[in-house]
Amino acid sequence: MGKQMTEMLKGTLEGVVLALLAEQPAYGYDITARLRDHGFTDIAEGTVYALLVRIEQKSLVDVEKVPSEKGPPRKVYALNAQGTAELEEFWKTWRFIAGRIEQLSKTENKEN
């Protein structure tokens, strides 16, 4: 993944993870696998776990410890009301930025 892509993802990954959790609650490895299924193949598990700690600290998710067959209990993250509001703000901001970038792209294409 190029540096520009990495930098853009840093600013949007929280919203992407919140969107995945809006679909269904999940634990860290499951979130990483779902990100990869959606084409985010270069995201490291450590990045996802660090993000989950941040969104938990920001009270955007509810966390439930669920027994695991393969070791210690898993933390399952579920979007809560505050997380839903944050996700709605993310999509609003995303649409605004994407629309402006699209306008710039059309202007650029006309000039070339």
C-alpha positions as CSV (number, residue, x, y, z in Angstrom):
1,M,0.0,0.0,0.0
2,G,1.4,3.4,-0.9
3,K,2.1,6.2,1.6
4,Q,-0.8,8.3,0.3
5,M,-3.3,5.4,0.8
6,T,-1.9,4.7,4.3
7,E,-2.4,8.4,5.3
8,M,-5.9,8.5,3.9
9,L,-6.9,5.3,5.7
10,K,-5.6,6.7,9.0
11,G,-8.3,9.4,8.8
12,T,-11.1,7.1,7.8
13,L,-10.4,3.7,9.4
14,E,-12.4,4.5,12.6
15,G,-15.5,5.3,10.5
16,V,-15.0,2.1,8.5
17,V,-14.8,0.0,11.6
18,L,-17.8,1.7,13.1
19,A,-19.7,0.9,9.8
20,L,-18.7,-2.8,10.1
21,L,-19.9,-2.8,13.8
22,A,-23.2,-1.2,12.7
23,E,-23.7,-4.3,10.6
24,Q,-23.1,-6.7,13.5
25,P,-21.0,-6.9,16.7
26,A,-17.6,-8.5,16.3
27,Y,-14.3,-9.2,18.0
28,G,-10.9,-7.9,16.9
29,Y,-9.8,-10.7,14.6
30,D,-13.3,-10.9,13.0
31,I,-13.1,-7.2,12.3
32,T,-9.7,-7.5,10.7
33,A,-11.0,-10.4,8.5
34,R,-14.1,-8.4,7.5
35,L,-11.9,-5.4,6.6
36,R,-9.8,-7.7,4.4
37,D,-13.0,-9.1,2.8
38,H,-13.9,-5.5,1.9
39,G,-10.6,-5.0,0.2
40,F,-8.6,-3.5,3.0
41,T,-5.9,-6.2,2.7
42,D,-2.9,-4.4,4.1
43,I,-4.3,-3.4,7.5
44,A,-2.4,-5.0,10.3
45,E,-4.2,-6.6,13.2
46,G,-2.3,-4.4,15.6
47,T,-3.7,-1.3,13.9
48,V,-7.3,-2.7,14.4
49,Y,-6.7,-3.5,18.1
50,A,-5.2,-0.1,18.8
51,L,-8.3,1.5,17.1
52,L,-10.6,-0.7,19.1
53,V,-9.0,0.5,22.3
54,R,-9.5,4.1,21.2
55,I,-13.2,3.7,20.3
56,E,-13.8,1.9,23.6
57,Q,-12.2,4.7,25.5
58,K,-14.3,7.2,23.5
59,S,-17.4,5.2,24.6
60,L,-18.5,4.5,21.0
61,V,-19.0,0.8,21.6
62,D,-20.3,-1.6,24.3
63,V,-17.9,-4.4,25.1
64,E,-18.8,-7.9,26.2
65,K,-16.3,-10.6,27.2
66,V,-17.4,-13.9,25.6
67,P,-15.7,-17.2,26.4
68,S,-13.4,-18.5,23.6
69,E,-12.6,-22.1,22.8
70,K,-9.0,-21.2,22.0
71,G,-7.9,-19.2,25.1
72,P,-8.9,-16.2,27.1
73,P,-12.3,-14.6,26.6
74,R,-12.8,-12.5,23.5
75,K,-14.0,-8.9,23.7
76,V,-17.0,-8.5,21.4
77,Y,-17.6,-4.9,20.3
78,A,-21.1,-3.6,19.6
79,L,-22.0,-0.1,18.4
80,N,-23.9,1.9,20.9
81,A,-26.0,5.0,20.6
82,Q,-23.0,7.3,20.9
83,G,-21.1,5.2,18.3
84,T,-24.1,5.4,16.0
85,A,-24.2,9.2,16.2
86,E,-20.4,9.2,15.5
87,L,-20.9,7.0,12.5
88,E,-23.7,9.3,11.2
89,E,-21.3,12.2,11.5
90,F,-18.6,10.3,9.7
91,W,-20.9,9.5,6.7
92,K,-22.0,13.2,6.6
93,T,-18.4,14.3,6.6
94,W,-17.4,11.6,4.1
95,R,-20.2,12.7,1.6
96,F,-19.1,16.3,1.9
97,I,-15.4,15.6,1.3
98,A,-16.1,13.0,-1.4
99,G,-18.4,15.5,-3.2
100,R,-15.8,18.2,-3.1
101,I,-13.1,15.9,-4.4
102,E,-15.4,14.7,-7.2
103,Q,-16.0,18.3,-8.2
104,L,-12.2,19.0,-8.3
105,S,-11.7,15.8,-10.3
106,K,-14.3,16.9,-12.9
107,T,-12.7,20.4,-13.1
108,E,-9.2,18.8,-13.6
109,N,-10.6,16.4,-16.3
110,K,-12.1,19.4,-18.2
111,E,-8.7,21.2,-18.1
112,N,-6.8,18.2,-19.5
